[in-house]
Amino acid sequence: MAYTYLTAEGLENLKQEVYELRTKGRADMSRQIAEARDKGDLSENAEYDAAKEAQGHLEAKIAKLEAILANARVMDTNSIDTSKVSVMCQVKLKNLKDKKTVTYQLVSEKEADLKTGKISVSSPIGKGLLGKHVGEVAEITVPAGKLQFQVLEIGI
């Protein structure tokens, strides 16, 4: 299995999410199943079936997150080469079409959150930027067409 590279903050958030699901999530699920069980015949109890199915989804999510945690590696920001775009870099870009500047941080899929300016390295824009140097233009194909971004700055 491939490693998932995370920030220290991302690793802590992932650990917290797993903890919440294991404790509160499982407790809530047990309560829902018990309530549904108390409503009578289990063979014709749709609420019980739905609760058991939801429990399966919860356990699958916990297992998936635990697998990510087991293969997680924290990126050391001191070892990041800022001469080119790579994972964990903060990149200031100029959209050559509308002349607007944007700043993104390239992160793992698990940490991606466009609202906070974090994009996944496996997204079309993330892939298109990897390895670019300051001054280079990245031509990126997205569902809406082609975008051209000039790399203005690379930092941590």
C-alpha positions as a Python dict, from the first residue, in 0.01 Angstrom:
ca = {
    (1, 'M'): (0, 0, 0),
    (2, 'A'): (120, 350, -79),
    (3, 'Y'): (201, 600, 192),
    (4, 'T'): (-29, 893, 262),
    (5, 'Y'): (171, 1208, 333),
    (6, 'L'): (5, 1440, 581),
    (7, 'T'): (81, 1755, 771),
    (8, 'A'): (114, 1719, 1148),
    (9, 'E'): (-225, 1894, 1176),
    (10, 'G'): (-378, 1656, 922),
    (11, 'L'): (-250, 1353, 1113),
    (12, 'E'): (-398, 1483, 1439),
    (13, 'N'): (-733, 1552, 1268),
    (14, 'L'): (-736, 1199, 1127),
    (15, 'K'): (-658, 1046, 1467),
    (16, 'Q'): (-937, 1254, 1623),
    (17, 'E'): (-1186, 1147, 1355),
    (18, 'V'): (-1104, 778, 1412),
    (19, 'Y'): (-1135, 825, 1790),
    (20, 'E'): (-1476, 995, 1752),
    (21, 'L'): (-1606, 721, 1522),
    (22, 'R'): (-1480, 444, 1750),
    (23, 'T'): (-1631, 593, 2065),
    (24, 'K'): (-1926, 823, 1997),
    (25, 'G'): (-2008, 679, 1655),
    (26, 'R'): (-2019, 319, 1775),
    (27, 'A'): (-2214, 414, 2090),
    (28, 'D'): (-2474, 601, 1883),
    (29, 'M'): (-2501, 307, 1644),
    (30, 'S'): (-2552, 58, 1930),
    (31, 'R'): (-2826, 278, 2073),
    (32, 'Q'): (-3003, 299, 1734),
    (33, 'I'): (-2988, -79, 1691),
    (34, 'A'): (-3121, -135, 2045),
    (35, 'E'): (-3408, 108, 1986),
    (36, 'A'): (-3498, -62, 1659),
    (37, 'R'): (-3473, -407, 1820),
    (38, 'D'): (-3720, -299, 2089),
    (39, 'K'): (-3982, -225, 1823),
    (40, 'G'): (-4067, -588, 1765),
    (41, 'D'): (-4020, -865, 1510),
    (42, 'L'): (-3672, -829, 1353),
    (43, 'S'): (-3771, -1014, 1034),
    (44, 'E'): (-4004, -730, 932),
    (45, 'N'): (-3828, -438, 1099),
    (46, 'A'): (-3695, -202, 832),
    (47, 'E'): (-3558, 34, 1097),
    (48, 'Y'): (-3346, -248, 1242),
    (49, 'D'): (-3218, -344, 895),
    (50, 'A'): (-3129, 20, 822),
    (51, 'A'): (-2948, 54, 1156),
    (52, 'K'): (-2748, -265, 1091),
    (53, 'E'): (-2658, -143, 741),
    (54, 'A'): (-2549, 195, 883),
    (55, 'Q'): (-2337, 6, 1137),
    (56, 'G'): (-2166, -177, 849),
    (57, 'H'): (-2092, 155, 678),
    (58, 'L'): (-1951, 297, 1001),
    (59, 'E'): (-1722, -3, 1052),
    (60, 'A'): (-1606, 17, 689),
    (61, 'K'): (-1524, 387, 732),
    (62, 'I'): (-1332, 318, 1054),
    (63, 'A'): (-1136, 39, 881),
    (64, 'K'): (-1053, 267, 585),
    (65, 'L'): (-934, 551, 811),
    (66, 'E'): (-729, 310, 1024),
    (67, 'A'): (-559, 181, 707),
    (68, 'I'): (-475, 539, 609),
    (69, 'L'): (-341, 603, 960),
    (70, 'A'): (-128, 288, 948),
    (71, 'N'): (38, 410, 628),
    (72, 'A'): (50, 781, 714),
    (73, 'R'): (377, 972, 709),
    (74, 'V'): (416, 1323, 841),
    (75, 'M'): (595, 1553, 598),
    (76, 'D'): (891, 1734, 747),
    (77, 'T'): (863, 2088, 614),
    (78, 'N'): (1240, 2134, 653),
    (79, 'S'): (1306, 1869, 389),
    (80, 'I'): (1077, 2015, 122),
    (81, 'D'): (1254, 2141, -190),
    (82, 'T'): (1093, 2475, -274),
    (83, 'S'): (1278, 2514, -603),
    (84, 'K'): (991, 2323, -766),
    (85, 'V'): (629, 2247, -682),
    (86, 'S'): (590, 1936, -465),
    (87, 'V'): (365, 1794, -194),
    (88, 'M'): (315, 2035, 98),
    (89, 'C'): (432, 2339, -100),
    (90, 'Q'): (234, 2661, -96),
    (91, 'V'): (210, 2784, -455),
    (92, 'K'): (108, 3129, -571),
    (93, 'L'): (-31, 3116, -924),
    (94, 'K'): (-154, 3360, -1185),
    (95, 'N'): (-440, 3245, -1405),
    (96, 'L'): (-330, 3368, -1748),
    (97, 'K'): (-689, 3387, -1876),
    (98, 'D'): (-845, 3615, -1613),
    (99, 'K'): (-518, 3750, -1463),
    (100, 'K'): (-630, 3660, -1108),
    (101, 'T'): (-380, 3525, -858),
    (102, 'V'): (-456, 3233, -628),
    (103, 'T'): (-257, 3050, -364),
    (104, 'Y'): (-288, 2678, -304),
    (105, 'Q'): (-116, 2431, -78),
    (106, 'L'): (-69, 2087, -232),
    (107, 'V'): (-171, 1819, 15),
    (108, 'S'): (-283, 1456, 24),
    (109, 'E'): (-633, 1365, -89),
    (110, 'K'): (-740, 1318, 273),
    (111, 'E'): (-648, 1678, 364),
    (112, 'A'): (-777, 1850, 51),
    (113, 'D'): (-1021, 2134, 124),
    (114, 'L'): (-1064, 2396, -148),
    (115, 'K'): (-1229, 2641, 95),
    (116, 'T'): (-901, 2664, 288),
    (117, 'G'): (-685, 2665, -26),
    (118, 'K'): (-567, 2304, 8),
    (119, 'I'): (-581, 2099, -312),
    (120, 'S'): (-498, 1736, -362),
    (121, 'V'): (-179, 1643, -545),
    (122, 'S'): (-388, 1385, -729),
    (123, 'S'): (-638, 1644, -860),
    (124, 'P'): (-593, 1766, -1219),
    (125, 'I'): (-453, 2101, -1101),
    (126, 'G'): (-229, 1935, -842),
    (127, 'K'): (-89, 1691, -1098),
    (128, 'G'): (-37, 1969, -1350),
    (129, 'L'): (163, 2180, -1104),
    (130, 'L'): (395, 1910, -967),
    (131, 'G'): (755, 1966, -1068),
    (132, 'K'): (699, 2317, -1208),
    (133, 'H'): (944, 2596, -1122),
    (134, 'V'): (885, 2968, -1061),
    (135, 'G'): (807, 3136, -1392),
    (136, 'E'): (690, 2820, -1567),
    (137, 'V'): (340, 2792, -1711),
    (138, 'A'): (132, 2485, -1635),
    (139, 'E'): (-135, 2401, -1892),
    (140, 'I'): (-395, 2193, -1713),
    (141, 'T'): (-696, 2017, -1860),
    (142, 'V'): (-998, 2029, -1632),
    (143, 'P'): (-1360, 1933, -1701),
    (144, 'A'): (-1438, 2293, -1800),
    (145, 'G'): (-1152, 2306, -2054),
    (146, 'K'): (-787, 2409, -2041),
    (147, 'L'): (-640, 2639, -1777),
    (148, 'Q'): (-301, 2806, -1784),
    (149, 'F'): (-134, 2898, -1458),
    (150, 'Q'): (199, 3073, -1424),
    (151, 'V'): (389, 2982, -1108),
    (152, 'L'): (473, 3306, -926),
    (153, 'E'): (603, 3178, -591),
    (154, 'I'): (675, 2849, -418),
    (155, 'G'): (701, 2831, -41),
    (156, 'I'): (614, 2633, 269),
}
